[in-house]
Every structure is written in C-alpha cells, then in structure tokens.
Amino acid sequence: MKILTCLCIGFLGIVNNVDNPSIYNLLQHWNKMSLSVLKENAASAITGQERELYQNRLEAMPEAWEGVDSINYKSIRLLFLEQISADFNWKDKKWAVIEVVKNGEIKRLVNYLIYYNGSQANIIAYRYYLDKWIKIHEWQEHLKMVTLFKKKDKVPMDKGSNVGDVIVTSFKSGFPLQSAYFVENTLDQGSMIKSIISHSY
C-alpha cells in the first residue's frame, strides 16, 4: 500500500506540474541553445585554459540545466521563469536574461531580467537564495538589445573582468533568439553587460 501511495503521489506530482507548457517549452529551447553555445566556445577557444573551462561547464551542464530533452521540475532556470512570470508577461515581447554564476565553496547566482517599457529598458535583478529567486534591485536604462551581443565584449582571459561565468540570452516571446557565454575573466570591462552586473553584484 505504501509503495502504491508513493507511486500515486509521484504521478499526481507530474500531472500537476504539467500546467504551463509554454514555460516548459521555453526552458527546453533555452537549455538547448546554451548547450550549443558552450560547444561552439569550447571548439573555438584559443587557449588550452579557456577550452578546459568551457569543457568543464559542458560536463556540468546536466546538473546546472537539467531538462535539455525533458523537464526537471526543480531546475533553477525553471524556478526563475516561474518567478518572473508573476511580474512580467513575455508574450509578444523582446526581452533578455543575464545570468551570473560565481563558482566556489558557495555558488552564488544572480540573474538580470531586461525588458522594454516604451523607450526605456526595465532591469530587475534577482538572487537565488534558500531554493528560491528573490528580487533585490530594479532600475531603468536607455539601452538597445543589440548592445548585449557585441563581438568585442569577449576578450582573452588575461584581459577580462568577470569573476564568475556570465550567460546572456535574448528572447522574442517564448523563444530564445541569441546567446553568449563568457567563462570567468573573458568579459570586457567596458561592456554594457558588465555595466548592468555592476549595479548589484
């Protein structure tokens, strides 16, 4: 009876979780794009050290972004999408997310949601703390989405300024359009991305 009860609870949990297919579809596309960018960066890395870092991230991908081909309902990205859905409707809108992952004994995660309100870009910073995303800061800036994807923002490891990894992804409605991944010390100090991160990180 206990086994049957556990199976029923597990099944009901799965059924109850499949209540927002648009979020789950977005998550899968997001994860696949991130994986693709990581593979490209690992293949094109100039130095062995940088290549090793990208390869390390690839090996950690299942742990960090479970749900590449299926849904992990405890995914940190899924929790983030559920959190921002309470404040922001992304349908028919262009928006972006900057993820900052500071590795170490204690991993620190900060995400930045960017979306437009008229001529201004709204930016909301969230920190992952105690298994949930908490809004920590909100402000507005004049910026175009294209400024988040400049080729010159990626620099050699000895010239970068980011302490942790930085992942930038732009979206149109529920689909990712473009993504960039910077392992530690490969993001230019003068980039718009760095300027945004400096507000609350």
Beta strands, then each sheet from edge to edge (+ up, - down):
strand 1: 94-102
strand 2: 108-117
strand 3: 120-129
strand 4: 132-141
strand 5: 165-172
strand 6: 175-182
sheet 1: 4+ 3- 2+ 1- 5+ 6-
end
